[in-house]
Amino acid sequence: MGGVRLEIFRMMLYLSFPVAMFWVSNQAEYFEEYVVKRKKEIFPANESKQREELERFKQFIQMEQAKKHE
């Protein structure tokens, strides 16, 4: 029916499609704008509040570690 050439074409298609999809999905520039925009939506910039919370958490962890080592 199709012969060897058709089988070679099909095999090349079967192998190249997943490789091409893997390559496209790992190109950061295609998704960078979306990821940055989404990150800003989920984690809005509120530096002072975040820094205060981080400092309190650091102090809490340091106190817990000091208690553990006593």
PDB file of N, CA, C and O in Angstrom:
ATOM      1  N   MET A   1       0.826  -1.194   0.000  1.00  0.00           N
ATOM      2  CA  MET A   1       0.000   0.000   0.000  1.00  0.00           C
ATOM      3  C   MET A   1       0.869   1.257   0.000  1.00  0.00           C
ATOM      4  O   MET A   1       1.077   1.888  -1.037  1.00  0.00           O
ATOM      5  N   GLY A   2       1.375   1.608   1.193  1.00  0.00           N
ATOM      6  CA  GLY A   2       2.128   2.844   1.294  1.00  0.00           C
ATOM      7  C   GLY A   2       3.602   2.655   1.021  1.00  0.00           C
ATOM      8  O   GLY A   2       4.260   3.523   0.448  1.00  0.00           O
ATOM      9  N   GLY A   3       4.091   1.560   1.419  1.00  0.00           N
ATOM     10  CA  GLY A   3       5.490   1.291   1.169  1.00  0.00           C
ATOM     11  C   GLY A   3       6.399   1.806   2.275  1.00  0.00           C
ATOM     12  O   GLY A   3       5.965   2.284   3.323  1.00  0.00           O
ATOM     13  N   VAL A   4       7.670   1.681   1.980  1.00  0.00           N
ATOM     14  CA  VAL A   4       8.696   2.018   2.961  1.00  0.00           C
ATOM     15  C   VAL A   4       8.732   3.518   3.229  1.00  0.00           C
ATOM     16  O   VAL A   4       8.921   3.931   4.373  1.00  0.00           O
ATOM     17  N   ARG A   5       8.554   4.333   2.205  1.00  0.00           N
ATOM     18  CA  ARG A   5       8.621   5.787   2.388  1.00  0.00           C
ATOM     19  C   ARG A   5       7.519   6.284   3.322  1.00  0.00           C
ATOM     20  O   ARG A   5       7.757   7.161   4.152  1.00  0.00           O
ATOM     21  N   LEU A   6       6.344   5.740   3.192  1.00  0.00           N
ATOM     22  CA  LEU A   6       5.250   6.142   4.076  1.00  0.00           C
ATOM     23  C   LEU A   6       5.555   5.743   5.513  1.00  0.00           C
ATOM     24  O   LEU A   6       5.285   6.509   6.438  1.00  0.00           O
ATOM     25  N   GLU A   7       6.101   4.580   5.708  1.00  0.00           N
ATOM     26  CA  GLU A   7       6.454   4.126   7.055  1.00  0.00           C
ATOM     27  C   GLU A   7       7.553   4.997   7.657  1.00  0.00           C
ATOM     28  O   GLU A   7       7.514   5.316   8.845  1.00  0.00           O
ATOM     29  N   ILE A   8       8.526   5.379   6.844  1.00  0.00           N
ATOM     30  CA  ILE A   8       9.592   6.267   7.326  1.00  0.00           C
ATOM     31  C   ILE A   8       9.005   7.622   7.707  1.00  0.00           C
ATOM     32  O   ILE A   8       9.361   8.185   8.743  1.00  0.00           O
ATOM     33  N   PHE A   9       8.106   8.149   6.874  1.00  0.00           N
ATOM     34  CA  PHE A   9       7.457   9.424   7.185  1.00  0.00           C
ATOM     35  C   PHE A   9       6.671   9.334   8.485  1.00  0.00           C
ATOM     36  O   PHE A   9       6.755  10.228   9.326  1.00  0.00           O
ATOM     37  N   ARG A  10       5.917   8.270   8.651  1.00  0.00           N
ATOM     38  CA  ARG A  10       5.135   8.107   9.881  1.00  0.00           C
ATOM     39  C   ARG A  10       6.037   8.003  11.104  1.00  0.00           C
ATOM     40  O   ARG A  10       5.743   8.597  12.141  1.00  0.00           O
ATOM     41  N   MET A  11       7.128   7.257  10.991  1.00  0.00           N
ATOM     42  CA  MET A  11       8.050   7.116  12.115  1.00  0.00           C
ATOM     43  C   MET A  11       8.683   8.461  12.453  1.00  0.00           C
ATOM     44  O   MET A  11       8.815   8.797  13.630  1.00  0.00           O
ATOM     45  N   MET A  12       9.078   9.235  11.444  1.00  0.00           N
ATOM     46  CA  MET A  12       9.640  10.563  11.699  1.00  0.00           C
ATOM     47  C   MET A  12       8.608  11.464  12.383  1.00  0.00           C
ATOM     48  O   MET A  12       8.951  12.229  13.285  1.00  0.00           O
ATOM     49  N   LEU A  13       7.365  11.377  11.962  1.00  0.00           N
ATOM     50  CA  LEU A  13       6.305  12.169  12.582  1.00  0.00           C
ATOM     51  C   LEU A  13       6.084  11.735  14.024  1.00  0.00           C
ATOM     52  O   LEU A  13       5.948  12.580  14.909  1.00  0.00           O
ATOM     53  N   TYR A  14       6.045  10.446  14.272  1.00  0.00           N
ATOM     54  CA  TYR A  14       5.845   9.933  15.631  1.00  0.00           C
ATOM     55  C   TYR A  14       6.980  10.348  16.563  1.00  0.00           C
ATOM     56  O   TYR A  14       6.750  10.592  17.748  1.00  0.00           O
ATOM     57  N   LEU A  15       8.195  10.428  16.042  1.00  0.00           N
ATOM     58  CA  LEU A  15       9.338  10.804  16.874  1.00  0.00           C
ATOM     59  C   LEU A  15       9.496  12.313  17.002  1.00  0.00           C
ATOM     60  O   LEU A  15       9.861  12.807  18.069  1.00  0.00           O
ATOM     61  N   SER A  16       9.229  13.045  15.934  1.00  0.00           N
ATOM     62  CA  SER A  16       9.489  14.487  15.964  1.00  0.00           C
ATOM     63  C   SER A  16       8.413  15.264  16.718  1.00  0.00           C
ATOM     64  O   SER A  16       8.727  16.284  17.332  1.00  0.00           O
ATOM     65  N   PHE A  17       7.176  14.827  16.693  1.00  0.00           N
ATOM     66  CA  PHE A  17       6.111  15.576  17.367  1.00  0.00           C
ATOM     67  C   PHE A  17       6.340  15.670  18.874  1.00  0.00           C
ATOM     68  O   PHE A  17       6.294  16.782  19.402  1.00  0.00           O
ATOM     69  N   PRO A  18       6.583  14.581  19.600  1.00  0.00           N
ATOM     70  CA  PRO A  18       6.824  14.720  21.044  1.00  0.00           C
ATOM     71  C   PRO A  18       8.080  15.522  21.361  1.00  0.00           C
ATOM     72  O   PRO A  18       8.111  16.282  22.330  1.00  0.00           O
ATOM     73  N   VAL A  19       9.111  15.352  20.545  1.00  0.00           N
ATOM     74  CA  VAL A  19      10.342  16.111  20.776  1.00  0.00           C
ATOM     75  C   VAL A  19      10.076  17.597  20.569  1.00  0.00           C
ATOM     76  O   VAL A  19      10.542  18.422  21.356  1.00  0.00           O
ATOM     77  N   ALA A  20       9.340  17.945  19.532  1.00  0.00           N
ATOM     78  CA  ALA A  20       9.017  19.353  19.271  1.00  0.00           C
ATOM     79  C   ALA A  20       8.155  19.928  20.393  1.00  0.00           C
ATOM     80  O   ALA A  20       8.384  21.061  20.817  1.00  0.00           O
ATOM     81  N   MET A  21       7.183  19.185  20.877  1.00  0.00           N
ATOM     82  CA  MET A  21       6.331  19.672  21.967  1.00  0.00           C
ATOM     83  C   MET A  21       7.141  19.863  23.247  1.00  0.00           C
ATOM     84  O   MET A  21       6.925  20.829  23.979  1.00  0.00           O
ATOM     85  N   PHE A  22       8.052  18.965  23.515  1.00  0.00           N
ATOM     86  CA  PHE A  22       8.920  19.100  24.687  1.00  0.00           C
ATOM     87  C   PHE A  22       9.785  20.344  24.557  1.00  0.00           C
ATOM     88  O   PHE A  22       9.957  21.086  25.524  1.00  0.00           O
ATOM     89  N   TRP A  23      10.328  20.577  23.375  1.00  0.00           N
ATOM     90  CA  TRP A  23      11.180  21.744  23.155  1.00  0.00           C
ATOM     91  C   TRP A  23      10.381  23.029  23.331  1.00  0.00           C
ATOM     92  O   TRP A  23      10.850  23.956  23.991  1.00  0.00           O
ATOM     93  N   VAL A  24       9.190  23.103  22.757  1.00  0.00           N
ATOM     94  CA  VAL A  24       8.362  24.311  22.864  1.00  0.00           C
ATOM     95  C   VAL A  24       7.971  24.563  24.311  1.00  0.00           C
ATOM     96  O   VAL A  24       8.010  25.705  24.768  1.00  0.00           O
ATOM     97  N   SER A  25       7.598  23.529  25.032  1.00  0.00           N
ATOM     98  CA  SER A  25       7.147  23.726  26.411  1.00  0.00           C
ATOM     99  C   SER A  25       8.276  24.138  27.341  1.00  0.00           C
ATOM    100  O   SER A  25       8.007  24.636  28.434  1.00  0.00           O
ATOM    101  N   ASN A  26       9.522  23.949  26.949  1.00  0.00           N
ATOM    102  CA  ASN A  26      10.654  24.345  27.781  1.00  0.00           C
ATOM    103  C   ASN A  26      11.279  25.668  27.359  1.00  0.00           C
ATOM    104  O   ASN A  26      12.352  26.020  27.848  1.00  0.00           O
ATOM    105  N   GLN A  27      10.638  26.403  26.471  1.00  0.00           N
ATOM    106  CA  GLN A  27      11.134  27.715  26.073  1.00  0.00           C
ATOM    107  C   GLN A  27      10.519  28.767  26.991  1.00  0.00           C
ATOM    108  O   GLN A  27       9.325  29.057  26.910  1.00  0.00           O
ATOM    109  N   ALA A  28      11.337  29.325  27.854  1.00  0.00           N
ATOM    110  CA  ALA A  28      10.847  30.246  28.882  1.00  0.00           C
ATOM    111  C   ALA A  28      10.244  31.512  28.289  1.00  0.00           C
ATOM    112  O   ALA A  28       9.286  32.050  28.846  1.00  0.00           O
ATOM    113  N   GLU A  29      10.773  31.996  27.184  1.00  0.00           N
ATOM    114  CA  GLU A  29      10.270  33.260  26.646  1.00  0.00           C
ATOM    115  C   GLU A  29       8.814  33.168  26.190  1.00  0.00           C
ATOM    116  O   GLU A  29       8.133  34.191  26.120  1.00  0.00           O
ATOM    117  N   TYR A  30       8.327  31.980  25.883  1.00  0.00           N
ATOM    118  CA  TYR A  30       6.933  31.838  25.491  1.00  0.00           C
ATOM    119  C   TYR A  30       5.989  32.016  26.674  1.00  0.00           C
ATOM    120  O   TYR A  30       4.852  32.453  26.496  1.00  0.00           O
ATOM    121  N   PHE A  31       6.444  31.685  27.873  1.00  0.00           N
ATOM    122  CA  PHE A  31       5.574  31.683  29.038  1.00  0.00           C
ATOM    123  C   PHE A  31       5.942  32.734  30.079  1.00  0.00           C
ATOM    124  O   PHE A  31       5.223  32.905  31.063  1.00  0.00           O
ATOM    125  N   GLU A  32       7.057  33.440  29.875  1.00  0.00           N
ATOM    126  CA  GLU A  32       7.565  34.357  30.898  1.00  0.00           C
ATOM    127  C   GLU A  32       6.561  35.460  31.226  1.00  0.00           C
ATOM    128  O   GLU A  32       6.324  35.743  32.401  1.00  0.00           O
ATOM    129  N   GLU A  33       5.976  36.077  30.223  1.00  0.00           N
ATOM    130  CA  GLU A  33       5.027  37.169  30.458  1.00  0.00           C
ATOM    131  C   GLU A  33       3.829  36.684  31.265  1.00  0.00           C
ATOM    132  O   GLU A  33       3.401  37.352  32.206  1.00  0.00           O
ATOM    133  N   TYR A  34       3.288  35.530  30.904  1.00  0.00           N
ATOM    134  CA  TYR A  34       2.141  34.984  31.619  1.00  0.00           C
ATOM    135  C   TYR A  34       2.502  34.661  33.065  1.00  0.00           C
ATOM    136  O   TYR A  34       1.732  34.964  33.977  1.00  0.00           O
ATOM    137  N   VAL A  35       3.656  34.054  33.280  1.00  0.00           N
ATOM    138  CA  VAL A  35       4.059  33.648  34.628  1.00  0.00           C
ATOM    139  C   VAL A  35       4.283  34.868  35.508  1.00  0.00           C
ATOM    140  O   VAL A  35       3.857  34.881  36.663  1.00  0.00           O
ATOM    141  N   VAL A  36       4.944  35.889  34.984  1.00  0.00           N
ATOM    142  CA  VAL A  36       5.196  37.098  35.770  1.00  0.00           C
ATOM    143  C   VAL A  36       3.879  37.779  36.123  1.00  0.00           C
ATOM    144  O   VAL A  36       3.686  38.209  37.260  1.00  0.00           O
ATOM    145  N   LYS A  37       2.979  37.877  35.156  1.00  0.00           N
ATOM    146  CA  LYS A  37       1.674  38.502  35.407  1.00  0.00           C
ATOM    147  C   LYS A  37       0.892  37.722  36.456  1.00  0.00           C
ATOM    148  O   LYS A  37       0.308  38.310  37.366  1.00  0.00           O
ATOM    149  N   ARG A  38       0.883  36.427  36.333  1.00  0.00           N
ATOM    150  CA  ARG A  38       0.148  35.575  37.282  1.00  0.00           C
ATOM    151  C   ARG A  38       0.766  35.659  38.680  1.00  0.00           C
ATOM    152  O   ARG A  38       0.044  35.685  39.677  1.00  0.00           O
ATOM    153  N   LYS A  39       2.083  35.700  38.754  1.00  0.00           N
ATOM    154  CA  LYS A  39       2.765  35.804  40.042  1.00  0.00           C
ATOM    155  C   LYS A  39       2.397  37.107  40.736  1.00  0.00           C
ATOM    156  O   LYS A  39       2.188  37.125  41.949  1.00  0.00           O
ATOM    157  N   LYS A  40       2.316  38.202  39.974  1.00  0.00           N
ATOM    158  CA  LYS A  40       1.931  39.488  40.558  1.00  0.00           C
ATOM    159  C   LYS A  40       0.488  39.477  41.032  1.00  0.00           C
ATOM    160  O   LYS A  40       0.157  40.157  42.004  1.00  0.00           O
ATOM    161  N   GLU A  41      -0.378  38.722  40.369  1.00  0.00           N
ATOM    162  CA  GLU A  41      -1.769  38.604  40.813  1.00  0.00           C
ATOM    163  C   GLU A  41      -1.857  37.817  42.117  1.00  0.00           C
ATOM    164  O   GLU A  41      -2.592  38.198  43.028  1.00  0.00           O
ATOM    165  N   ILE A  42      -1.122  36.741  42.202  1.00  0.00           N
ATOM    166  CA  ILE A  42      -1.193  35.875  43.378  1.00  0.00           C
ATOM    167  C   ILE A  42      -0.460  36.488  44.558  1.00  0.00           C
ATOM    168  O   ILE A  42      -0.960  36.458  45.682  1.00  0.00           O
ATOM    169  N   PHE A  43       0.723  37.044  44.314  1.00  0.00           N
ATOM    170  CA  PHE A  43       1.548  37.624  45.377  1.00  0.00           C
ATOM    171  C   PHE A  43       1.759  39.107  45.102  1.00  0.00           C
ATOM    172  O   PHE A  43       2.798  39.492  44.565  1.00  0.00           O
ATOM    173  N   PRO A  44       0.785  39.949  45.465  1.00  0.00           N
ATOM    174  CA  PRO A  44       0.965  41.386  45.204  1.00  0.00           C
ATOM    175  C   PRO A  44       2.125  41.943  46.017  1.00  0.00           C
ATOM    176  O   PRO A  44       2.443  41.460  47.104  1.00  0.00           O
ATOM    177  N   ALA A  45       2.743  42.969  45.457  1.00  0.00           N
ATOM    178  CA  ALA A  45       3.909  43.570  46.111  1.00  0.00           C
ATOM    179  C   ALA A  45       3.459  44.390  47.321  1.00  0.00           C
ATOM    180  O   ALA A  45       2.821  45.432  47.175  1.00  0.00           O
ATOM    181  N   ASN A  46       3.796  43.913  48.497  1.00  0.00           N
ATOM    182  CA  ASN A  46       3.518  44.622  49.737  1.00  0.00           C
ATOM    183  C   ASN A  46       4.734  44.390  50.615  1.00  0.00           C
ATOM    184  O   ASN A  46       4.680  43.656  51.601  1.00  0.00           O
ATOM    185  N   GLU A  47       5.824  45.025  50.242  1.00  0.00           N
ATOM    186  CA  GLU A  47       7.132  44.744  50.825  1.00  0.00           C
ATOM    187  C   GLU A  47       7.176  44.890  52.340  1.00  0.00           C
ATOM    188  O   GLU A  47       7.666  43.991  53.024  1.00  0.00           O
ATOM    189  N   SER A  48       6.682  45.988  52.877  1.00  0.00           N
ATOM    190  CA  SER A  48       6.851  46.243  54.310  1.00  0.00           C
ATOM    191  C   SER A  48       6.147  45.179  55.158  1.00  0.00           C
ATOM    192  O   SER A  48       6.711  44.684  56.133  1.00  0.00           O
ATOM    193  N   LYS A  49       4.939  44.841  54.789  1.00  0.00           N
ATOM    194  CA  LYS A  49       4.196  43.832  55.552  1.00  0.00           C
ATOM    195  C   LYS A  49       4.889  42.471  55.460  1.00  0.00           C
ATOM    196  O   LYS A  49       5.004  41.764  56.462  1.00  0.00           O
ATOM    197  N   GLN A  50       5.343  42.109  54.279  1.00  0.00           N
ATOM    198  CA  GLN A  50       6.020  40.832  54.098  1.00  0.00           C
ATOM    199  C   GLN A  50       7.320  40.779  54.881  1.00  0.00           C
ATOM    200  O   GLN A  50       7.647  39.749  55.471  1.00  0.00           O
ATOM    201  N   ARG A  51       8.058  41.868  54.892  1.00  0.00           N
ATOM    202  CA  ARG A  51       9.321  41.899  55.635  1.00  0.00           C
ATOM    203  C   ARG A  51       9.078  41.763  57.135  1.00  0.00           C
ATOM    204  O   ARG A  51       9.823  41.071  57.828  1.00  0.00           O
ATOM    205  N   GLU A  52       8.031  42.426  57.636  1.00  0.00           N
ATOM    206  CA  GLU A  52       7.704  42.313  59.061  1.00  0.00           C
ATOM    207  C   GLU A  52       7.345  40.873  59.418  1.00  0.00           C
ATOM    208  O   GLU A  52       7.814  40.341  60.424  1.00  0.00           O
ATOM    209  N   GLU A  53       6.516  40.250  58.594  1.00  0.00           N
ATOM    210  CA  GLU A  53       6.124  38.865  58.843  1.00  0.00           C
ATOM    211  C   GLU A  53       7.335  37.940  58.784  1.00  0.00           C
ATOM    212  O   GLU A  53       7.455  37.018  59.592  1.00  0.00           O
ATOM    213  N   LEU A  54       8.219  38.178  57.845  1.00  0.00           N
ATOM    214  CA  LEU A  54       9.418  37.356  57.717  1.00  0.00           C
ATOM    215  C   LEU A  54      10.322  37.522  58.934  1.00  0.00           C
ATOM    216  O   LEU A  54      10.875  36.542  59.432  1.00  0.00           O
ATOM    217  N   GLU A  55      10.476  38.743  59.412  1.00  0.00           N
ATOM    218  CA  GLU A  55      11.299  38.981  60.598  1.00  0.00           C
ATOM    219  C   GLU A  55      10.706  38.287  61.822  1.00  0.00           C
ATOM    220  O   GLU A  55      11.435  37.681  62.607  1.00  0.00           O
ATOM    221  N   ARG A  56       9.383  38.375  61.983  1.00  0.00           N
ATOM    222  CA  ARG A  56       8.740  37.690  63.112  1.00  0.00           C
ATOM    223  C   ARG A  56       8.935  36.185  63.018  1.00  0.00           C
ATOM    224  O   ARG A  56       9.191  35.526  64.027  1.00  0.00           O
ATOM    225  N   PHE A  57       8.818  35.644  61.829  1.00  0.00           N
ATOM    226  CA  PHE A  57       8.998  34.210  61.641  1.00  0.00           C
ATOM    227  C   PHE A  57      10.441  33.804  61.931  1.00  0.00           C
ATOM    228  O   PHE A  57      10.682  32.775  62.562  1.00  0.00           O
ATOM    229  N   LYS A  58      11.400  34.610  61.473  1.00  0.00           N
ATOM    230  CA  LYS A  58      12.806  34.315  61.751  1.00  0.00           C
ATOM    231  C   LYS A  58      13.075  34.317  63.249  1.00  0.00           C
ATOM    232  O   LYS A  58      13.780  33.446  63.759  1.00  0.00           O
ATOM    233  N   GLN A  59      12.518  35.288  63.946  1.00  0.00           N
ATOM    234  CA  GLN A  59      12.710  35.355  65.392  1.00  0.00           C
ATOM    235  C   GLN A  59      12.081  34.145  66.071  1.00  0.00           C
ATOM    236  O   GLN A  59      12.655  33.583  67.004  1.00  0.00           O
ATOM    237  N   PHE A  60      10.909  33.748  65.605  1.00  0.00           N
ATOM    238  CA  PHE A  60      10.232  32.584  66.169  1.00  0.00           C
ATOM    239  C   PHE A  60      11.087  31.331  65.981  1.00  0.00           C
ATOM    240  O   PHE A  60      11.262  30.552  66.918  1.00  0.00           O
ATOM    241  N   ILE A  61      11.612  31.137  64.785  1.00  0.00           N
ATOM    242  CA  ILE A  61      12.440  29.964  64.495  1.00  0.00           C
ATOM    243  C   ILE A  61      13.708  29.993  65.342  1.00  0.00           C
ATOM    244  O   ILE A  61      14.120  28.963  65.876  1.00  0.00           O
ATOM    245  N   GLN A  62      14.325  31.158  65.468  1.00  0.00           N
ATOM    246  CA  GLN A  62      15.539  31.265  66.274  1.00  0.00           C
ATOM    247  C   GLN A  62      15.249  30.939  67.731  1.00  0.00           C
ATOM    248  O   GLN A  62      16.055  30.281  68.388  1.00  0.00           O
ATOM    249  N   MET A  63      14.107  31.390  68.244  1.00  0.00           N
ATOM    250  CA  MET A  63      13.738  31.085  69.628  1.00  0.00           C
ATOM    251  C   MET A  63      13.497  29.593  69.799  1.00  0.00           C
ATOM    252  O   MET A  63      13.909  29.010  70.802  1.00  0.00           O
ATOM    253  N   GLU A  64      12.841  28.974  68.842  1.00  0.00           N
ATOM    254  CA  GLU A  64      12.574  27.536  68.902  1.00  0.00           C
ATOM    255  C   GLU A  64      13.881  26.744  68.871  1.00  0.00           C
ATOM    256  O   GLU A  64      14.037  25.769  69.607  1.00  0.00           O
ATOM    257  N   GLN A  65      14.803  27.157  68.032  1.00  0.00           N
ATOM    258  CA  GLN A  65      16.089  26.466  67.952  1.00  0.00           C
ATOM    259  C   GLN A  65      16.887  26.654  69.237  1.00  0.00           C
ATOM    260  O   GLN A  65      17.570  25.734  69.687  1.00  0.00           O
ATOM    261  N   ALA A  66      16.801  27.843  69.826  1.00  0.00           N
ATOM    262  CA  ALA A  66      17.514  28.098  71.079  1.00  0.00           C
ATOM    263  C   ALA A  66      16.945  27.228  72.197  1.00  0.00           C
ATOM    264  O   ALA A  66      17.697  26.705  73.020  1.00  0.00           O
ATOM    265  N   LYS A  67      15.623  27.070  72.231  1.00  0.00           N
ATOM    266  CA  LYS A  67      14.989  26.210  73.239  1.00  0.00           C
ATOM    267  C   LYS A  67      15.419  24.758  73.047  1.00  0.00           C
ATOM    268  O   LYS A  67      15.663  24.040  74.017  1.00  0.00           O
ATOM    269  N   LYS A  68      15.508  24.340  71.800  1.00  0.00           N
ATOM    270  CA  LYS A  68      15.860  22.957  71.495  1.00  0.00           C
ATOM    271  C   LYS A  68      17.302  22.651  71.911  1.00  0.00           C
ATOM    272  O   LYS A  68      17.594  21.534  72.338  1.00  0.00           O
ATOM    273  N   HIS A  69      18.196  23.620  71.794  1.00  0.00           N
ATOM    274  CA  HIS A  69      19.609  23.406  72.098  1.00  0.00           C
ATOM    275  C   HIS A  69      19.938  23.596  73.572  1.00  0.00           C
ATOM    276  O   HIS A  69      21.059  23.311  73.992  1.00  0.00           O
ATOM    277  N   GLU A  70      18.998  24.062  74.352  1.00  0.00           N
ATOM    278  CA  GLU A  70      19.270  24.263  75.788  1.00  0.00           C
ATOM    279  C   GLU A  70      19.179  22.985  76.562  1.00  0.00           C
ATOM    280  O   GLU A  70      19.379  22.983  77.776  1.00  0.00           O
TER     281      GLU A  70
END
